[in-house]
């Protein structure tokens, strides 16, 4: 079952840490967002494999946008 990791706020994608195909554990950082000069890490809530990354560095995301999909 796939798990979508979504943005919790409007922000810029500062850094993409994970890559498609990477195995991740719960708590691993997938993406770092930047909003109001603060860096906000987005972490995997469960372990799995990064099936798809939906963002690139420099993208602007809205609250609720899918950042990554874990399988």
The 8 nearest C-alpha neighbors of each residue, nearest first, counted from 0:
[[1, 70, 2, 69, 3, 47, 68, 50],
 [0, 2, 70, 69, 68, 3, 50, 47],
 [3, 1, 69, 68, 70, 4, 0, 67],
 [2, 4, 68, 67, 5, 65, 69, 1],
 [5, 3, 67, 66, 65, 68, 2, 6],
 [4, 6, 65, 66, 63, 64, 3, 7],
 [7, 5, 63, 62, 64, 8, 66, 65],
 [6, 8, 62, 63, 5, 9, 61, 64],
 [9, 7, 62, 6, 10, 61, 63, 60],
 [8, 10, 61, 62, 60, 7, 11, 34],
 [11, 9, 34, 60, 33, 59, 32, 8],
 [10, 12, 59, 33, 32, 58, 13, 57],
 [11, 13, 32, 56, 57, 58, 14, 59],
 [12, 14, 32, 31, 33, 56, 11, 57],
 [15, 13, 31, 56, 12, 30, 16, 32],
 [14, 16, 30, 17, 56, 31, 29, 55],
 [15, 17, 29, 30, 14, 28, 18, 31],
 [18, 16, 29, 15, 21, 19, 30, 28],
 [19, 17, 21, 20, 16, 49, 52, 15],
 [18, 20, 49, 51, 21, 50, 52, 17],
 [19, 21, 49, 48, 50, 18, 22, 51],
 [22, 20, 49, 48, 19, 18, 23, 17],
 [21, 23, 48, 47, 49, 20, 24, 46],
 [24, 22, 46, 47, 48, 27, 21, 25],
 [25, 23, 46, 27, 26, 45, 47, 43],
 [24, 26, 45, 46, 44, 43, 27, 23],
 [25, 27, 42, 43, 44, 24, 28, 45],
 [28, 26, 42, 43, 24, 25, 23, 29],
 [29, 27, 42, 41, 30, 40, 26, 43],
 [28, 30, 17, 16, 42, 41, 27, 15],
 [31, 29, 15, 41, 16, 14, 28, 40],
 [32, 30, 40, 14, 13, 39, 41, 12],
 [31, 33, 12, 39, 13, 11, 38, 10],
 [34, 32, 38, 11, 37, 13, 10, 39],
 [33, 35, 10, 37, 36, 11, 32, 38],
 [34, 36, 37, 33, 10, 38, 11, 9],
 [37, 35, 34, 33, 38, 39, 32, 10],
 [38, 36, 34, 33, 35, 39, 32, 10],
 [37, 39, 33, 32, 31, 40, 34, 36],
 [38, 40, 32, 31, 33, 37, 41, 34],
 [41, 39, 31, 30, 28, 42, 32, 38],
 [42, 40, 30, 28, 29, 31, 39, 43],
 [43, 41, 28, 26, 27, 29, 40, 44],
 [44, 42, 25, 26, 45, 27, 28, 29],
 [43, 45, 25, 26, 42, 46, 24, 27],
 [46, 44, 25, 43, 24, 47, 26, 23],
 [45, 47, 24, 25, 23, 43, 44, 48],
 [48, 46, 23, 70, 22, 69, 24, 45],
 [47, 49, 22, 70, 69, 21, 50, 20],
 [48, 50, 69, 19, 20, 21, 51, 68],
 [49, 51, 69, 68, 19, 70, 48, 20],
 [52, 50, 68, 19, 67, 49, 53, 69],
 [51, 53, 67, 54, 66, 19, 68, 50],
 [52, 54, 66, 67, 51, 65, 55, 68],
 [55, 53, 66, 52, 58, 56, 12, 67],
 [54, 56, 58, 57, 15, 12, 53, 14],
 [57, 55, 12, 14, 58, 13, 15, 54],
 [56, 58, 12, 11, 13, 55, 59, 14],
 [59, 57, 12, 56, 55, 11, 60, 54],
 [60, 58, 11, 10, 12, 57, 61, 9],
 [61, 59, 10, 9, 64, 11, 58, 62],
 [60, 62, 9, 64, 8, 63, 10, 6],
 [61, 63, 8, 7, 9, 6, 64, 60],
 [62, 64, 6, 5, 7, 61, 65, 8],
 [65, 63, 5, 6, 61, 62, 60, 66],
 [64, 66, 5, 4, 67, 3, 63, 53],
 [67, 65, 53, 5, 4, 54, 52, 64],
 [68, 66, 52, 4, 53, 51, 65, 3],
 [67, 69, 3, 51, 50, 2, 4, 49],
 [70, 68, 49, 2, 50, 48, 1, 47],
 [69, 1, 48, 47, 50, 0, 49, 2]]
